[in-house]
Amino acid sequence: MDQKKLKEIKHLYETAPEYAPVRGSEKIKNKLHLLCVSGSHAYGTARQDSDIDIRGFVSIDKRYSLGVLEDWKTMTFTETDTVIYSYRHMLQLIAKGNPDTIVLLGNKIEDYLYLSDTARQLVENHSDFIGSEGIFRSFVGYANAQLRRLELAEIGRLSERKELVRDKKQSILDNAVYNMRTKYPTIKGDNLVMSFKIPEDDGKVIIKNLNCSDVNIDDFFDVARDIKNITSSFGQKGKRNEKKTDFKLNKHCMHTIRGMLMGIECLETGRVVTYREKDLPLLLSILNGDFMNSDGKMRSEFYELVEDCRTKADYAYKNSILPAEPDSYKVADMMYAFMMDDFKR
């Protein structure tokens, strides 16, 4: 991350009145373990008008550490887009593969606004606390959610061209079936095959083919619910389907690829790398609209890039150096280290 910008953000956090509620909170003051910049500034894709997202986690009162009182988990300060986690909740989310917390571990040491000795151990050894199942579900699932937003927005733009709308609906449903493997444990990809027919008269979507095996009954009905919700959204005129600006669409496209590339690298190397230095030319090119046609429709090269990333993500997942799940004993030891810090305060 640009060190000059980092110093500006640190000064802003320490002095600006809008951050006073964060600095002065009794749950945060003198209890910080980790504080960092997140979002576009951390990825390297920020523009002059990009928001500043601050994230961190803190020590908690002994009563919370021991479970006497229920952990407060998360504090959100909407005005400054700041989110602070308790260390217990932070570790639990990391172990589950939560992408919002995992990316906080992938900064360079010099890019943190604050880092305690114990939090530094967590950052430097973060491979011990993540697993391939969680990484694949989180990063590839996140990327597919961004792709769905893009394609729903494209439906709004193509509303006058019904044949293109049908193609886009087909693509959304196909992508949704692919994404089921990131949501439901008994769906592995090749054990669920669905194809659809999109009526020309805007009628109900028809399942043309369905083939599944060894799928938990609860997962199967959750899939059916998801498909129904998606098809219901086709006819909605709400915020998700409104005609979005070119920049918003390009931003969805960029985050689709960024999420997949982060997930692929983590599955291959076992490390989270938040600042996307080697990917910045591609990501900024997408963000600047180089993959969008003059009519506002994404070029075919973008969808080819998505397919290429999916192929690489599937391979990286099947051949990941990470264990399927994080080592629960190492997670417990890390939790214990933070607890001991609580008792010393």
Secondary structure, DSSP 4 states (H G I P E B T S, - for coil): --HHHHHHHHHHHHH-GGGHHHHH-TTTTTTEEEEEEETHHHHT---TTPPPEEEEEE---HHHHTTSS----EEEEGGGTEEEEEHHHHHHHHHHT-HHHHGGGSS-GGGEEEE-HHHHHHHHTGGGG--HHHHIIIIIHHHHHHHHHHHHHHHHHTTT-HHHHHHHHHHHHHHHHHHGGGT-TT--STTEEEEEE--TTS---EEEEEEE-S--HHHHHHHHHHHHHHHHHTT--SGGGS---HHHHHHHHHHHHHHHHHHHHHHHHS----S-GGGHHHHHHHHTTTTB-TTSPBPHHHHHHHHHHHHHHHHHHHT-SS-SS--HHHHHHHHHHHHHHHHH-
